[in-house]
């Protein structure tokens, strides 16, 4: 059977392409599957420092939510009086968050005591633990005043609780795990004795 010149040329081109693909395919696959071309082979620069900063922020957020929920509940209640069940529920949420924050601070302090390289972080961790204990005491006083229906004592306890919450946040910010703010117009934050600045990545 005779094949036209055009059809023969097409068939020849297709055959060459198939052969080339058959040879190059495995080689291409080997290159793309090699560890050097794997996106997961190279971690992000400074990933450990970034993870530490994110954990510090998460700790602050975990404390803020239950405390502000308690404050909001007392402010909405008539004369600031919460039922015993409601107050107990709020208090449990705050205690859980503060216990977690204190445990993290203790772990950081223990690590600092056992390793000279981390020694500079101990003062910051100790301050966070101190602020957490102070806030817990103020929350306990707020719950007691609110359940008792003492409006004057509840108002004072609410203010003390908000102040104690700010103390916790500032202790976390100054504790050495977070980068210093860089927004123009913000004042320079003070530093704690013995606390090294947080590790930051160079600007792009």
N, C-alpha and C positions, 0 to 999 in steps of 0.2 A: 504494500500500500504506500502510495506516495504522500509525503507531507509537504505542505507549502513552506516556502522559505520563511515567511513571517511566523508561522506556527512553530517551526523548528527553532527559530531564534528565541521565541518566548519560552519554549520548553527548556532550552539550554540555559537561559538566564535563571529560570526557576530552580533547575537542578543545582546550579552553582550556589544560589542563595541558600538552598536547603543544606548543602554540604558545609557551607561556611557557618551557618547557624549551628549545625550539629557539632562542629569543632569548637566554636567560640562559646556555645551555651554553657558547658560545664565550667570552663575557665571563668566566665562572667559570674556564674553562681558562686564559685569558690572565692572570688574577690569580694562580692557583696556579703557573703556569709562569714568572712574573716573577722576576728575580734577587732582588728584595727578600724573596721568600718562600722562597728556596732555602737549605736548611740549610748547604750548603757555602760559601755566600757570605761568611759571617762566621767567621773562625778563632777558636779558643778564646783567651780572655784569657791573656796570658803564655805562649803556646805555645812560644816560642823558649827562654825560661828553663827551662820544664819539660823540654823536649827535652834541653837541656844537662845538667840534673841527672840525667836518665835515662841519658844516655850515660856520665856519670861512674860511676854505679852499675854499669852494664853492664861497664865497664872493670875495676872491682874484682872482679866476679863471674867475668869471663873469666880472671883471674889465680888466684883462689882455687881453682877446680876442679882444674886440672892440678897445682898445688902440693900440695893435700891428697891427690890421687890418688897422687902420688909418695911422700908421707910414709906414707900407709896401706900402700902396697906394701912399703916398707922395713920397716915395723913388723910386717907379717905374715910376711915372709921369715925363714927360720931364721938367727939371728944378724944379721939385717938385711942379708943378702947378696942382692942382686938379680943376675939374669943380665945379661950385657952388653946383650943385645937388649932386655930389659925396661927396663933403666935408660936406654938410648938413646931408647926410645919415650917414656918419661916426660919425659926432659930436652928432647926436641924439642917436646913440648906446652907445657912451661913457657916455653921460649925464644920460641915463637911468640906466646904471650900477652904476655910481657914486651916483646917487640919492638913489638907493637901498642900497648901502653900507652906506651912510650917515644916512638913516632912521634906519638901523639896529644899527648903533653906537648910535644914539639918543635914541632909545628904551632901549639900554643897560645902557646908562647914566641915563635915567629917572628911570629905575628899581633900579639902585644903589642909587639914591637920596631918593627913598622911602623905601629902605630896608637896614638896617645896615649890614646884612650878605653879601650883594653884593657890598658894598661901595668900596672895593679894586679894582673893575673892572672899575670904572668910568674913571680914568686917561687914561687907555688904549683905551677906547671907544672914548674919547675926542681927542686923538692923531690920531686915524683913521679918524675921521670926519675932522680934520684939514688937514691931508694929502690928503683926497679926494677933499677938496675945493681947495687946492693948485694945484693939478693935473688938476682939471677942468679949472682953470685959464690958465694953460700952454697949455692945449688942445685948448682952445679958441684962444690963440695967434698963435698956429700952424695953425689952420684952416684959420685965417685971413691972415697970411703971405702966405700960400699956394694958396689960391684963388686969392690973389693979384699978384702972380707970382714973388714974391721977393725971389730969390734963396738963397741969403745970410741969410735973416731973417728966411726963412723956415728951413735951416740947423741948425741954432741956436735954433729954436723952437723945432725941432725934438730932439735935445740933451736934452733940458730942459724937454720935455715930457717924454723921457725915464727915466731921473733922477727922475722926479715926480712919475712915475710908481713904481720905486724901493722904493721910500719913502712910498708909500701906502702898498706895500708888507711887508716891514720891520715893519711898524706900526702895521699891522695885526699880524705878527709873534711875536712881543714884547707886543702885547695888552693883553696877559694873557689867551687867549682862546686856544692856541696851545701848545702842549708839546715841551719841549726843544729838539733840535736835539741830537742824541747820537752816531752818526757815528764817529769812531776813526779818528783823524786827523782834525776834525772840531774844530775851537776855541769856547770857551764858549761864549754864547751870553750875552750882557749886559742886565740888568733888569731895568724896569722903576720904579721910586719911587711911592710907593702906589699900585703897581700891584702885586697881588699874583700869584705864578706859577700855571699853569693849572693843574687840577686834572688828574692824570695818574693812570692806573691800575698797580698792581704789576706784575713783570715779571714772566712768567711761569717757 
